[in-house]
Amino acid sequence: MAIPRPADLSADLAEKRRILQLETLYDLALTLHAERGEVELVEDLLQQVCAVLDPSAALAVTRDEIGAVRALATVGWSGALAPEDLQADPVWREIAAEGRPLQRAEGRIAGRAYRDLLAAPLLYRGRPLGFLALLDKESRSRARGESAEGGFTAEDRRFLDSVAALAGVALASGRRLEELAAQRERLAEENKALKGRLVAELADHRIVAQAAPMRRVLDLVERVAPRNVNILLRGESGTGKELVAKLLHSLSGRKGSLIALNCAALPEALLESELFGIEGGVATGVQARRGKFELAHGGTLFLDEIGDMVPALQVKLLRALQEREVLRIGGAKPIAVDVRVIAATHRHLEARIQEGRFREDLYYRLKGVDLELPALRERRQDIPQLVRLFVEQFCQREGIEPPAIDPDALTLLLAYDFPGNVRELQNLVEGAVSLAEGSISSELLGSLMGGAGDESGEPIELEAVERRHILRIIRLADGNKSTAARLLGIDRRTLQRKGF
């Protein structure tokens, strides 16, 4: 019996490898075109590619039209890979720009070092939908007769390119099916609304909640909204407390209106009459007027900046909540009210209680359920979706075409801490859309953000960044601090508290 020569063994192994690759491509063609979610599709794609090419680590990621991560799968990756880290990686932009497979030696991707990188874009009609990246071919591949020195081969590159081409078509088809399903769902919901079977929805507002901190808030909102319990909303200025209050009312099923009142915007005497109403003839020319409690009868009363209410009014508010009735200024007969109260504040109420500036009994009366809204810097994953939402809303309102958003511009937004939170982001996006010439660039955003895009990379204290940004906006507003506060997405008093 003849002993096979090494050359014959090598040829036999190469032939078996080609057969394995063809079988894998056939299996992928069947698998990728099955009806399944994008996350599941990407995970299965990565597993099958790794089974053939044996990398020590790999990732597959898909993106939407402005670069936000839609699905992410990893193999051999120690620790969680944050979407914002990947979005800021140069390989992301290089693959999108090249539009073809690339191979690199000695570098880093999303913070991980590699000796050899093989990556291919997931394209559909020239449009990048994501990419596959393989790192450092395993030694067990070389044990099967492959070169111990060359890393990924030209054959590996052709195979990965073929896989990526199949995946690109499958992803585009899946997204189209997803769009059709969403359209069908919207039509079904509109039909229900016409028949009066939908819970009231917010007409002109949407809440973006891809990030876990905001999803937790909305889970609680959904649970407590139908219950007739008072709610205390906390969070920094601009985090969307009023929007959440509107959602709570919309889901509550209460038939009355949502009435809002900012407790920090009015002096004490006027605030009292706004809350409880006033009888006619109390003073010359004064006519009887219902207060916010009466206007909110059967509905919801939203008291914003409750932490700034003076103690004298806190006593009267507490009585109204306890007795479920109000007494107008100058009135003698109490008026029964059925009102659910949602209060909001950016203040630390416990500290104000210790200082004697807020009543503890009122605090517990308002705090039926305590909801803390995260700052935008704690939910950066939502920034791409918020940007897209604000661009669409502004362009629709102004009747203009939405500009493109450069990847570097999105990276800049993801790195910024936004002291004014979502409100500041909205104002920044609207300003950028107004000034954009073709696309929104990082240079344009950097100028609007006070040079935030021109830093050398040296660490800077957050307070210094915030102060520089506020001063820049005040200068742009020609020293008008009310205008500057509006551009920053904060109220005038917040600006004063920050020392401006």
KASULZI-V556189 format. One line per field, one symbol per residue. phi: phi as a letter, one per 30 degrees, with the letter a starting at -180 (. if undefined). A space follows every 10 residues. Layout:
# KASULZI-V556189
phi->???
This chain:
# KASULZI-V556189
phi->.ddededddd dddddddddd dddddddded ddcddadddd ddddeddddd dcchddaabb bcbcdcjddc bbbbbicdid cdeddddddd deddddddia ebbbbhabbh icdbdbbbbb dccbhicdcl acbcbhdddd ddddjdddcd idcddddddd dddddddddd dddddddddd dddddddddd dddddiccde cddcbbcdbd deeddddddd eddcedddbd bcccldeidj dddddddedd ddiddddccc bcdccbdedd dddddcibdd idbeidcdbd cddddceibb cccdhddcdd eddddddedd dddhabbddi cccdcdbcbc cccbacdcdd dddddicbdd ddedddddbc ccdddddcbe edeeddeddd dddddddcib ddddbdeddd ddddddchec hdddeddddd ddddcdcjac cddddeddci idccddjddb dedddddddd dddddddhid ddddddddib ddddddddjc
